[in-house]
Amino acid sequence: NLELRKDVFDKLHLPIVIKSGCLGKVRLQIPWKNISSEPAIIVLDRLFIIAGPRLESEYEQAAQNFHLQTKRQKLKLAELFQQKPSNQNDELESNSNSDSK
């Protein structure tokens, strides 16, 4: 028997909180010979979860944190995309300068 972590579903941003839970057995079937064409199967046997409603303030805070994290990731990506072309332009300019010499 495996005890579930209480934060296991937090990344799903559900309006529920896990109070406790346990898992009886996990069985994995991985087709090693045909791993790229056959599905891997995960069987969870005797999964029990006790859940309750998340307080509205907790849910709103979690949603805000998620949106903030998403915005930060988008900003980082935008910065990366802005940096790449400028580096390429520098390389192009240096190549054209060396060609004209």
N, C-alpha and C positions, 0 to 999 in steps of 0.2 A: 504494500500500500504506500502510495506517494501522496504527501500533503501538497495541496496547491498553494502557491504564493498568492497573497491577497491582491497584489497589483498586476496579476497576469493578464487581465483584460483592460487595463487602464489605457492602452494605446488605441483601443477601439472607441473610446470616448462615449461610452454608453451611460445612460442615466441611472445605472445600478452600481452597487459596490459589492464586492465579494466578501462575505463574512467568514466563510471557511469552505473547504472542499477537499476531496481526496479522489485519487485515481487508483483503481484496483490493479489494472494491468495495461501495458502498452505492447502492441505487437507491430513490428515493421516488416513489410515484405518489399524487398528491393530487388528488382530484376537486373542483377549485375551484368549479365550477358547482353541484355537488350535495354540498357538503362536510358538510351536516347529515344527509344520508340515505345517502350512499355511504361505504364504508370507505376509509381511507388505507392504502396498502400499502407496507411497508418490506421490501426484499429485501437480504439480506446475502450476498454472494458471496465464496467462499474465506475463511471464518472459521476460523482455526487458533488453538487455545488449548492451552498446556501448563500443566497443573495438578498439584498434589500435595496430600497430606493436610495439613491444618492441625494443628499441635501441639495436643494436648488443652488445655494451659494457655492457649494463645492463643485457642482456640475458647471456652473457659469465660469468659475475660476479655471477649471480644467479646460474648458472650451477656449477661454481667453489665452491661456498658456499655449494651447495647440496652435491658435491663429498667429500668435506672436512668433512661435518657433517656425511656422511655415513662412511668414514674412521674412524672417532672418535668412532662411535658406534661399528664398527667391532673390533677396538682395545680394547674397554671396554669389549666386549663379550669374546675376546681372553684372556684378563687378568682374567676374571671371571672363564673361563674354566681351565686356568692354576692354579688358586688358589684352586679350588675344589679338584683336585686329590692330591695336596700336603697336604691339610687338612685331607683327607681320609687316606693318607699314615701315617701321624702322629698318627691318631687314631688306625690304624692297628698295628703300632709299639708299642704304649702304651698298647694295648690289648695283644700282643704277649709277652711283657715284664711281664705283670701281670700274664699271664698264666704260664710262666716259673718259677715263684717264688713259 
